[in-house]
C-alpha cells in the first residue's frame, strides 16, 4: 500500500529560493576575498575592486539563469 503526496501551488518559488543560495554564497566569498586582498596590499585596491565587480557579475549570472530556466523548459 503506497501513499502518494500531492504538491499543489507554485513550487517554482521554492526552487528559485534554493537556486539563489549558491550565487549569494558566491558573492559573499568574492567580496570577502577582495576585502582580504585589499587588507594585505592596499595599493592594489583599484584593480581588486574591478576584478570583484566582474566576479560578482559572473556569479549573479547564475541567478539569472536559474530564473530563466523554467521559462525555457516550460512547454
C-alpha positions in Angstrom: 0.0 0.0 0.0 1.6 3.3 -1.1 0.6 6.8 -0.1 1.1 9.5 -2.7 1.6 13.1 -1.6 0.2 15.8 -3.9 2.1 19.0 -4.2 -0.1 21.9 -5.1 0.7 25.6 -5.6 3.6 27.1 -7.2 6.7 25.1 -6.4 8.9 27.3 -8.7 9.2 29.9 -5.9 10.7 27.4 -3.6 13.0 26.2 -6.4 14.2 29.8 -7.1 14.8 30.4 -3.4 17.0 27.3 -3.3 18.8 28.3 -6.5 19.6 31.8 -5.1 21.6 30.3 -2.3 24.5 29.4 -4.5 25.0 32.9 -6.0 24.6 34.5 -2.6 27.3 32.4 -1.2 29.5 33.1 -4.2 29.1 36.8 -3.9 29.9 36.6 -0.2 33.1 34.7 -1.0 34.2 37.1 -3.8 33.6 40.2 -1.7 35.3 38.7 1.4 38.4 37.7 -0.6 38.6 41.2 -2.1 38.5 42.7 1.3 41.2 40.3 2.4 43.3 41.2 -0.6 43.0 44.9 0.0 43.9 44.5 3.6 47.1 42.7 2.6 48.0 45.1 -0.3 46.2 48.4 -0.2 47.9 49.7 -3.3 46.0 47.1 -5.4 42.6 48.3 -4.2 41.6 49.7 -7.5 42.5 46.6 -9.5 41.0 44.3 -7.0 37.7 46.2 -7.0 37.4 45.9 -10.7 38.0 42.2 -10.6 35.5 41.9 -7.7 32.7 43.5 -9.8 33.5 41.2 -12.7 33.3 38.2 -10.3 30.0 39.4 -8.9 28.6 39.8 -12.4 29.5 36.3 -13.4 28.2 34.9 -10.1 24.9 36.7 -10.5 24.6 35.4 -14.0 23.9 32.0 -12.3 20.8 33.6 -10.6 19.6 34.9 -13.9 20.0 31.5 -15.5 18.0 30.0 -12.6 15.2 32.5 -13.2 15.1 31.9 -17.0 15.4 28.1 -17.0 11.7 27.4 -16.0 10.6 29.6 -18.9 12.8 27.9 -21.4 11.7 24.4 -20.5 8.1 25.1 -19.8 6.4 23.9 -22.9 
